């Protein structure tokens, strides 16, 4: 579509679906009526920037919208699952009110997990549920366990952040008031070190529990959890582990009957929290605007997230470049490769591979273009158990002068000399 303005008139409960290519930016302006994007209300006359990705503008009563920019698809849809989504949000609000009025101050608000295969709209529904909760005065925690397409940190991470205001259509879960709590796995798939993934999930859930114990508002607001799209075999076992670790009360299964049947079976009779109420397994409809993303699109999305981390969503950041001697930083890797199954070993022999072992990495040209995590851990024992302060990007490795040059979002020294490397790389274009 050419870079020109098109006007779309929407009737009540219709949705304008816009697909924007990577590197492109589309502006939408609400000229008349009311509308929202993923639950965030749009102010009349304000210009909202939509970056690369798939977006949906919904109206309950009708709207007239101007769309300007280059997009791949833009069309009006009448069949949407929004009524069902809002009804779910209302049920969760009732649970939050019950938790808030609990005289013992021990009852937790709903802990909701979005589960399903890839490309069913889990992240979109997470945004919508968080935004509707904020509009009712709640401040839920958002937790993202998807290493490949994370909404909080760069790829290869899991994290949590409190949603205390409506999410911006451009920034999403970035730039909220609270700093996110992020753990670095080092790979975009948990399959390469599932034990480390489970370990980090447990660490993150413990921190979330501690926050709820000291913050009554956070406890009653509950949390919304996004999960990865690997839901078969070992992925299903990792999913069950995550749901247990975060003491999930409500599982929303999007887009797959088989997964819903399996979770309903495995959670039958299971209860959470002091209320001893059963865990609810819901089946919800997938939006018709959800389409399958190609591996290339997923790779481009990961690259866009990394670029946004260093340069900002709108390119508003000016990352700094710094050279540092090898001896002034310590680089580590967590895990010594996947653990061999016991069935593959001689009888009585145990594998020597330790998925949580921390080993030192000698500087080499292999670090070029690597995205490294800056660990808060002060010792090798703390590194696999500690969240990270941020990330740097290695732009040059000078083996002659024993220096490496890195880029960081802001200037100043590193908050820690301990860095973690994985398989995450980025070639800046």
HUGILIN-V795290 format. One record per residue. N is the residue number from 1. RES is the residue in one letter. PHI is phi in whole degrees, 0 to 359 (NA if undefined). PSI is psi as a letter, one per 20 degrees, with the letter a starting at -180 (* if undefined). D_LAST is the distance of its C-alpha to the last C-alpha in whole Angstrom. Layout:
{{N:RES:PHI:PSI:D_LAST} {N:RES:PHI:PSI:D_LAST}}
This chain:
{{1:X:NA:p:24} {2:X:292:r:24} {3:X:281:m:23} {4:X:219:r:27} {5:X:265:p:29} {6:X:240:q:31} {7:X:252:p:34} {8:X:239:p:35} {9:X:256:p:38} {10:X:252:p:39} {11:X:273:r:42} {12:X:300:p:43} {13:X:60:k:41} {14:X:254:r:38} {15:X:228:p:35} {16:X:261:o:32} {17:X:258:p:29} {18:X:234:p:26} {19:X:251:o:23} {20:X:249:p:19} {21:X:288:q:16} {22:X:297:p:13} {23:X:85:i:11} {24:X:256:r:15} {25:X:217:p:18} {26:X:243:q:21} {27:X:250:p:24} {28:X:240:q:28} {29:X:231:p:31} {30:X:279:o:34} {31:X:271:h:37} {32:X:204:q:40} {33:X:84:b:41} {34:X:231:q:39} {35:X:202:r:36} {36:X:214:q:34} {37:X:240:o:30} {38:X:53:k:30} {39:X:91:i:34} {40:X:269:p:32} {41:X:291:q:35} {42:X:258:p:33} {43:X:281:p:35} {44:X:298:p:36} {45:X:87:i:35} {46:X:278:q:32} {47:X:266:p:28} {48:X:250:p:26} {49:X:269:p:22} {50:X:246:o:21} {51:X:281:a:18} {52:X:305:p:16} {53:X:143:a:19} {54:X:247:p:23} {55:X:230:q:25} {56:X:223:p:29} {57:X:256:p:31} {58:X:244:q:35} {59:X:232:p:38} {60:X:275:h:41} {61:X:238:i:43} {62:X:115:q:42} {63:X:198:q:39} {64:X:240:p:38} {65:X:230:p:34} {66:X:264:p:32} {67:X:237:p:28} {68:X:230:p:26} {69:X:134:a:22} {70:X:262:o:21} {71:X:227:r:21} {72:X:271:h:22} {73:X:216:q:25} {74:X:204:o:28} {75:X:207:r:31} {76:X:261:p:34} {77:X:237:p:36} {78:X:260:h:39} {79:X:267:o:39} {80:X:224:q:38} {81:X:268:j:39} {82:X:299:h:38} {83:X:299:g:42} {84:X:296:g:42} {85:X:297:g:39} {86:X:292:h:41} {87:X:297:h:44} {88:X:298:g:42} {89:X:300:h:41} {90:X:295:g:45} {91:X:298:g:46} {92:X:294:h:44} {93:X:298:h:45} {94:X:298:g:48} {95:X:296:h:48} {96:X:295:g:46} {97:X:297:h:49} {98:X:297:g:51} {99:X:295:h:49} {100:X:293:h:49} {101:X:273:i:53} {102:X:294:p:54} {103:X:292:h:56} {104:X:282:i:56} {105:X:59:k:52} {106:X:248:i:51} {107:X:283:p:50} {108:X:264:q:46} {109:X:288:r:44} {110:X:295:p:43} {111:X:247:o:40} {112:X:252:p:38} {113:X:244:p:36} {114:X:262:o:34} {115:X:232:q:34} {116:X:155:r:33} {117:X:293:r:31} {118:X:294:q:27} {119:X:61:l:27} {120:X:241:i:30} {121:X:95:k:29} {122:X:297:g:30} {123:X:297:h:27} {124:X:297:g:28} {125:X:292:h:32} {126:X:300:g:31} {127:X:300:g:30} {128:X:296:g:33} {129:X:295:h:35} {130:X:294:g:34} {131:X:296:g:34} {132:X:293:h:37} {133:X:295:g:38} {134:X:298:h:37} {135:X:295:h:39} {136:X:264:j:42} {137:X:94:j:42} {138:X:266:r:40} {139:X:228:m:38} {140:X:289:q:37} {141:X:276:p:34} {142:X:252:p:31} {143:X:240:p:30} {144:X:237:p:27} {145:X:252:j:28} {146:X:271:o:25} {147:X:292:h:23} {148:X:279:h:20} {149:X:229:m:20} {150:X:280:q:21} {151:X:264:i:22} {152:X:253:g:23} {153:X:240:a:20} {154:X:297:r:17} {155:X:305:q:18} {156:X:78:j:20} {157:X:235:r:23} {158:X:236:q:26} {159:X:193:r:27} {160:X:217:q:30} {161:X:208:q:30} {162:X:278:p:33} {163:X:263:o:32} {164:X:251:j:34} {165:X:203:r:33} {166:X:300:q:32} {167:X:283:p:28} {168:X:286:q:26} {169:X:297:h:25} {170:X:275:g:21} {171:X:275:h:21} {172:X:64:c:23} {173:X:274:j:25} {174:X:275:q:23} {175:X:68:k:24} {176:X:284:r:28} {177:X:298:g:31} {178:X:281:q:31} {179:X:287:q:28} {180:X:287:q:27} {181:X:260:o:29} {182:X:232:p:26} {183:X:242:q:27} {184:X:254:o:24} {185:X:271:h:25} {186:X:99:i:22} {187:X:221:q:22} {188:X:278:i:21} {189:X:228:p:24} {190:X:290:i:27} {191:X:297:h:29} {192:X:280:i:28} {193:X:200:m:30} {194:X:296:h:32} {195:X:293:h:34} {196:X:295:g:32} {197:X:301:g:30} {198:X:298:h:34} {199:X:298:g:35} {200:X:291:h:32} {201:X:300:g:33} {202:X:295:g:36} {203:X:297:g:35} {204:X:295:g:33} {205:X:294:h:37} {206:X:297:g:39} {207:X:295:h:37} {208:X:295:g:37} {209:X:298:g:41} {210:X:297:h:41} {211:X:295:g:40} {212:X:295:h:42} {213:X:291:h:45} {214:X:253:i:45} {215:X:229:n:43} {216:X:302:h:46} {217:X:296:g:44} {218:X:294:h:41} {219:X:296:g:43} {220:X:285:h:45} {221:X:287:h:41} {222:X:75:a:40} {223:X:214:q:37} {224:X:239:p:35} {225:X:242:p:33} {226:X:259:p:30} {227:X:244:r:30} {228:X:284:r:28} {229:X:268:j:28} {230:X:275:o:30} {231:X:238:j:34} {232:X:246:q:35} {233:X:56:c:37} {234:X:297:h:36} {235:X:296:h:33} {236:X:294:h:36} {237:X:295:g:38} {238:X:295:h:35} {239:X:296:g:35} {240:X:300:g:39} {241:X:299:g:38} {242:X:295:g:36} {243:X:296:h:38} {244:X:289:g:41} {245:X:300:h:39} {246:X:266:j:39} {247:X:52:l:42} {248:X:294:p:41} {249:X:260:h:44} {250:X:224:p:42} {251:X:252:o:40} {252:X:258:o:38} {253:X:267:p:38} {254:X:251:o:36} {255:X:82:j:36} {256:X:209:o:38} {257:X:294:h:41} {258:X:299:g:41} {259:X:295:g:39} {260:X:298:g:42} {261:X:296:g:45} {262:X:295:g:44} {263:X:289:h:43} {264:X:299:h:46} {265:X:292:g:48} {266:X:286:h:46} {267:X:256:j:47} {268:X:297:p:50} {269:X:81:i:53} {270:X:275:p:50} {271:X:236:r:50} {272:X:226:q:48} {273:X:66:r:49} {274:X:291:h:52} {275:X:289:h:53} {276:X:60:k:53} {277:X:276:q:52} {278:X:296:q:51} {279:X:290:p:47} {280:X:266:p:46} {281:X:248:o:44} {282:X:259:q:43} {283:X:244:p:42} {284:X:239:q:40} {285:X:284:q:38} {286:X:272:p:35} {287:X:295:q:34} {288:X:293:i:34} {289:X:277:i:30} {290:X:281:p:29} {291:X:231:q:27} {292:X:290:p:26} {293:X:260:p:22} {294:X:285:r:21} {295:X:304:h:19} {296:X:295:g:16} {297:X:296:g:16} {298:X:296:g:17} {299:X:297:g:14} {300:X:296:h:12} {301:X:296:g:14} {302:X:299:g:14} {303:X:296:h:10} {304:X:294:h:11} {305:X:294:g:13} {306:X:296:g:12} {307:X:299:g:9} {308:X:296:h:13} {309:X:298:g:15} {310:X:273:h:13} {311:X:250:i:12} {312:X:90:q:15} {313:X:299:h:16} {314:X:252:j:16} {315:X:73:k:14} {316:X:279:i:17} {317:X:268:q:16} {318:X:241:n:16} {319:X:297:q:15} {320:X:260:q:17} {321:X:248:p:16} {322:X:224:p:19} {323:X:254:p:21} {324:X:218:q:24} {325:X:289:q:26} {326:X:308:g:26} {327:X:289:i:30} {328:X:266:i:29} {329:X:225:q:27} {330:X:238:p:28} {331:X:248:p:26} {332:X:233:q:27} {333:X:231:p:27} {334:X:260:p:29} {335:X:97:q:31} {336:X:244:k:32} {337:X:103:r:31} {338:X:295:q:33} {339:X:282:p:36} {340:X:290:q:38} {341:X:295:q:41} {342:X:300:h:44} {343:X:292:i:46} {344:X:268:i:44} {345:X:254:q:45} {346:X:301:q:49} {347:X:303:p:52} {348:X:87:i:52} {349:X:262:q:49} {350:X:249:q:46} {351:X:293:q:42} {352:X:266:i:41} {353:X:291:p:37} {354:X:241:o:37} {355:X:293:i:34} {356:X:249:j:34} {357:X:291:p:34} {358:X:258:p:32} {359:X:240:q:32} {360:X:280:p:30} {361:X:251:p:27} {362:X:284:p:27} {363:X:302:p:24} {364:X:203:r:23} {365:X:294:i:19} {366:X:295:i:19} {367:X:281:i:18} {368:X:302:p:15} {369:X:70:j:12} {370:X:280:q:15} {371:X:263:o:15} {372:X:252:q:19} {373:X:270:p:21} {374:X:265:o:24} {375:X:275:q:27} {376:X:281:i:30} {377:X:292:p:32} {378:X:264:h:34} {379:X:231:r:36} {380:X:296:h:34} {381:X:289:h:37} {382:X:275:h:35} {383:X:301:g:32} {384:X:284:i:32} {385:X:247:j:34} {386:X:236:q:32} {387:X:288:r:29} {388:X:253:q:26} {389:X:274:h:25} {390:X:167:a:22} {391:X:220:q:19} {392:X:232:r:17} {393:X:234:p:13} {394:X:280:o:14} {395:X:257:i:12} {396:X:202:p:15} {397:X:236:o:19} {398:X:259:n:21} {399:X:287:h:24} {400:X:290:g:26} {401:X:267:j:27} {402:X:55:l:26} {403:X:224:q:23} {404:X:235:q:20} {405:X:250:p:17} {406:X:227:q:16} {407:X:248:p:14} {408:X:227:q:16} {409:X:298:h:17} {410:X:230:r:20} {411:X:281:a:22} {412:X:93:r:25} {413:X:286:r:26} {414:X:288:q:25} {415:X:291:i:28} {416:X:205:q:28} {417:X:272:i:28} {418:X:269:o:28} {419:X:243:q:24} {420:X:242:p:24} {421:X:248:q:22} {422:X:217:c:21} {423:X:259:j:19} {424:X:285:p:16} {425:X:228:q:13} {426:X:212:p:9} {427:X:256:o:6} {428:X:289:p:4} {429:X:238:*:0}}
